[in-house]
Amino acid sequence: MSIDVQTILGRNIKLYRTKFGWNKNEFSEKIGIQPQAVSAIESGKSFVKSKTLNKICEVFNISPRTLFSDILFLDNENHNEIINKISNMLYENDLKNLKFIYNFIKEFNDFNINDNG
């Protein structure tokens, strides 16, 4: 399943807005657009103007690249999609890189197990 850029951007903006605890009215005031425009952007019905995108990134203190990333909104329902993306990326690496990635993941998992326990 492929999701278009407009939908990805909208979902990520909503994700950050709610993470900051802002409703659409508060957020729209911060970025200088109408709440209805925020709704249209977050639902993927409208694309954000470059000036507004810059203001959104400034308010969230993130890069535009972050907002266009399709990994931000993936959740447990899309677990297999994430695994497939990682798997596809791994096939592009040589054995030396794969060993490094394996050790990194192993250390990450060990750290999380120890940190949570």
Phi, psi and omega in degrees: 000129181250137180245136183285163184301320181299319179291317178300312180300313180299315179297320181290322177298315179297319178302312179292319180301314181289327177298324178280351178080023182260138170278176184296325179294314180298314182295317181298324177296320182293328183254358173078033175228170180285149177303326178296326178291322176299314179301316181294321179292312183295330180275354179083011181275341182221148178261144183284143175284155184299321178298318179291320178301316178299319180293319178300313180297322178296315181295320180275348183059049179224169178271156175303325180305320179300317182291336181267001181285130181276002180269341185300319187264002179291137181230193184300332178297335182251024182307313181296326178295319178295314178301317179296319179297315179297315179301315179298321178294323182295325180297341182273001184252155175274176185300321180299314179293321179297320177296318178298314180298317179301311181296323178298312180296319179299313179297319179299313179296317179298319179297315180293323178295314180291324181290323182274346184264000000 
